[in-house]
């Protein structure tokens, strides 16, 4: 095995682990983000133009998502886990 092959395998492990950990943490914070959205949306006046549309879409006025999408985060976390395990398996063989 050459040096470049080993580095590429280590990068696959690192990217998979980063993907798995980042989306796992996002899923753990999901409920806290929903509670924080409920507090700020309750304080928002319904008379503000577009306030109900922003609350219904689950986005802030800047266009950011308030809560991470569940299906996307689970899919990316599982993809990261598979990449991490496959990379570790290729390094140990």
N, C-alpha and C positions, 0 to 999 in steps of 0.2 A: 504494500500500500504506500503510495507516495504522500508527501507532505500535503499537497493540495487536496487530495481525497479526504484526508483526515480533517483538515480545516473545514472543508465543505460539510462533512458530517457533523462536526461540532456546531457549525452555524445552523444546521437544521434543528439540532437539539435546542440551541439557544432561542431560536425564533419560535419553535413550538412551545417551549416553556414560557416565554414571554406572552404569547397569545393565550395560553391556558390560564396563567396567573392573572393577567389583566382582565380578561372577561369573567373569570371567577370572582374577582373583587368587585367588578361592576354588577354582577348578579347579587352579591351580598349587600351592596349598597342600594339596591333597587327599591326596597321598602322604605328606607330612610329618605330617598329622593321623592317618593310618592307622598310621604308625610310632609315634607318641606313644601311640595307643590300645593298641597291642600291648604297649608297655612297662608301662603302668598296669594293663592287664588281666592280665598275667602275674603281677604282684605281688599282685593281689587274691586273697584266699582263697576257695576254692570253698565253704567252710562259711558264708560270709556269706549271709544270706537274700536271695534275689533277685539274687545276683551273676551267675549264669549267664543269667538272663532279660535283664538289662541289657546283658550282652556280646552276646547273640544278637540283640537288637533294634538294636544299634549306637547306643545312647543312654547318657548318663550318668545318674546317680541323680536329677539335677534335671530330666531329660527333654530335655536338649539333644542334638541330633545330634552325633556325634563326627566324622563325615565328611559333606561335602555330597553330596546325591544327584546322580549324574552326569547323568542325563537332564534333570532340572529345571534344573540350572546351565547346561547346553549350550543348552537351549531359551531361557532368559532372556537368556543372552549373545548368542545370535543375534537375538532380538527387539530387544535394545538396539542391536545393530549396524545392523539394518534401520531402526530409528527414527532413529539418528544420521545415517545416510546420506540418508534421506528428508528429514530436517530441513535438512541442509546443502544438498541439491539444491534445496529450496524457497527457501532464503535466497539462493542464487546466481542463480536464474532471475528 
